[in-house]
Amino acid sequence: MTSLHTALLQSSGRPGDVAHNLRVIEDAARAAAATGAGLLACPELFLTGYAIGGDVHRLAETADGDSAQAIGKIAAEHGIAVLYGYPERAAQDEPDSTAVYNSAQLIGPTGERLANYRKTHLFGCFEQEWFTPGERAVVQAELAGLRIGLLICYDVEFPENVRAHALAGTDLLLVPTAQMHPFQFVAESVIPVRAFENQMYVAYVNRVGAEGEFEFVGLSCLAGPDGVVRTRAGRGEELVRADVDPAFLKESRADNPYLHDRRPELYGPLT
């Protein structure tokens, strides 16, 4: 099984300008594909911007909306899977058709929609005001022989979330994020630990720079199951790349007994 060359787009695009941000995704997809990447991951709410207040609801789209179709065309043209964050408007046939979710969608390299995840743990007053929390903890898709899992930002800071993915067989956990000052220790320390303790690759792709009341810190990274960071962005806009190696993952899981040595019968008080 060959490695999946993975690109992380560290950028905030242009908040409030969906057309511009689609062009940024297209440019990044073209550049990543030219280096042999099979996957491009973009940050949380990249499609619209993060600190846009009421425009969250104005710019929200359904999972199969115009932007999903546009990104499907981009993915198919360049033969690369694309993960992007966006505000998702609930479908008309859902119980609460007025709900808006902080979502991430994975589009396959032939343009098909592979998986859509709604953020389950909303961070701070801003997100809690504008979004409805999702209710499905583990969302996965198959890509290039790997089981891909999705979380968003704050979700990954809850160890139960990542462990649930480990137990469900996730090989590569994609985490689009809007991680801000002064919490950069999450990117620097928590992400490599999550990868190690759960024996998976974790790709954490962040926004960057000032936006409204927030200052996003960058530091996007891809960490391996040995806890070693394969690539790390700085504090500016950047496209970084690294390999997700299924052979190394298999060897690491054979050598590391964390998941095998669990005693679930002792963990009842956790829930």
N, C-alpha and C positions, 0 to 999 in steps of 0.2 A: 504494500500500500504506500503510495507516494505522499509526501508532505503537502499540506495545504498552505501555500504562501499567502499570508494575510496582511492586509494593509489597514492602518488606522488613520483616519482623517481627523486631525486635531484642528478644529476650527469652530467659530461661532457663526460663520456665514454673515448674513445681513438680517438682523431681527426684523420681522414683519414683512419680508420680501420673499415670498415662496418661489417666484420665478428665478430670482437671482440664486437662491440656494439650490434649486434644481440644476442650474448651470454649474455651480461649484461641485455638486455630486458628479455630474457628467465629466467635468475636467479631471476630477480625482479618479473616477473609474477608468478613464482613458489612460492616465498616467500609471495607475496601479497595474492594469492589465498589461501594459507595455513591459513591466518588470516581471511578468509571470504570475502575478497575484491572482488567486481564484476567489478571493473574498475581500470586499471593502466594507469596513465598519465606520459609521458616522455617529456623532454624539447624540445625546438626549435632546429631543425636540429640535433637531437640526433643521427640519423642514421649515419651521416658522420662527425660530428663536425662542428663548426661554422666558425672559423678563418682559412679556408683552401684555400683561394684564388681561383686560377684557377681549383683546384680539385673539386670545386663546380660543374662545368660542366662535368668533367670527371666522377664523381661519381653519377650524377643525374640519376634518374630512372623514368619511367612512373608510374602512380598511381597503375597499376596492375603488376608491375615488380617483379623481383625475391625476393626482400626484403619484399614487400607486401605479397607475397605468404608465405614466411618464417614466418612472424609475424602472418599471419592467422593460420598457423599450431601451433604456440606457444599458441595463444589465445584459439584455440579449445582444445588443449591438457590439458590446465589448467582451462578451463571454465571461462575465464576472458576477458573482453573487453580491448583493448590496443589502446591508442592514442600515436602517435609518430610523431616527426618532421623530415622532409627530403627535399632535393632539388628535385623538380619534373620536369622531362623533359616532355614537351608537347607531346601529341599523334600525330602521323603522319597525322591524318586527321584534325588537328586543323589549323586555318588560319596561325599561326606562329608556325610551328613545331620545330623551333630552340629555342624557348623560354624556360627558366628555371625559376621556381617559388619557393619561400620559402613556403613550404606547410606543412600541418598537416593532417594526415589521422587517422580516427577512424575505428578500426577493431572490429567486434562484437565477443561475446563469443563463437560462433560456427565457427569463422574464416571468416565470410563474411565482405566485405568492406561496411561500413555504410555511411561514409561521408568523403569528401576530400575538404579541404579549402586552398586557395591560399592567402597569406598575401597581404593585400591591401595597407598598409601604410609602405613603406620601410624606415628603419632608417639609416641615415648616408651614407657617400660615399661608404663604403664597400658593403652594400646591394644594393644600387642604381647602382653600377657598375656591379654586378654579377646576379641580379635577375630582372625579369619583374613583375610589380605589378599585383595582381589579380583584378578582376572587379566585383566579386560577394560578396556583403557585409554580407549577412546572410546565413550561411550554418548550417543546423540542422540535427539531426537524433533522432530516438526514441530508448531508452535503458532503460530497467527495469522500464517501466512506466513513465519515465521522458523524457522531451524534452531537448536534449543536443545541445548546440551551440558551435561553434569553432571560436576563434580569435587567433592571434599570437602576443605576445609581445607588440610592439609599438601600434598595433591596439587598445588595451584596454585603452590607454591613451587618446583616442579621445572619449569624452562622447557620441557623436552621434552614434558611433558603438555599444556601449553597450545598449543604449536606443533602437536602432533598434531591437536588440535581445529581449529586454524586451517586446516591442510591438508585436513581433512575437511569444511570449510565451515561450521563453527559460527558463528552470528551473535551469539548471546547465551549466555555461559557462566555457569551458575548454580553458586555455590560456597557451600553451607551450611558454617558453620565454628564451631569452638570455640577461637577464637584468644585466647591468654592473655598476661598480663604475663610477661616484658618484651618481647614480640615484636610490639608494636603497629606497628612500622615496616612490617610486611607490609601491614596495612590502609591505612596512610598513604602508602606509597611503592611497594611491589611491585605492588599491584593496578592502579593507573593505568598503570604501565609495561607490565604484561602485556597490558592492553587495547590500548595503543598499538602495541607491537611485533608483536602478532598481528592487529591490525585487526578487533576485535570489541568488543562490550559485555561487561563482566564485572560480575556482581552478587555481592557478597560479604556474607553475612548472618550475624552473629555472636551468640553468647550474651553475657550481661552479668552482672557482679557475682561475688561469691565463691561457690564451690561446691566443697566438699571441700578439697583441697589447692590448688585452682586459683583464679585471679582472672581472669575474662574481661573483656576491655577494651572491648567494644562496637565503635564506629567503623565500623559497617556502611556499605557504600557501593555505588553503581552508577557505574562509570567507562565512558566512551565511547572509541571508537577513536582519538580525538584526544588521549587521556590526561587529559581533563578529567573530574573527578568531578561527576556530575549531581546527586547527593544524598548527604549524609553524616549519619549519626546521631551522637549524642554518646555519653556513658558510661552512660546509663540506659535503661530500657525505652522503646521508641519504635517507631512505625510510620512509615517514610519512603517516599516515592514519587518516581518519575521515569519519563520516557519512553525507550523504546528505539525509535529512529527508523530504519527501514530505508532511507529515502531518503538520510539523512545518512551511514549506513554505506556505501552504494554510492558516494557521492561521495568519502568518505574513502579507500576502497580504491582508487579510481581515481587519487587524488593521491599515495598513499603506496606506494613501490615495494618495501617490505621483502620481501614474499612473492614478488614477481616476480623480484627480484634475487638470490634465494638460489642457491647453487651446491652442490647436494646431493652431487655427486661428490667434494667435499672433506671431507665430514662423516663418512666411514666410521669414523675413529678414535673417534667418540663412542660407538659401540656395539661 
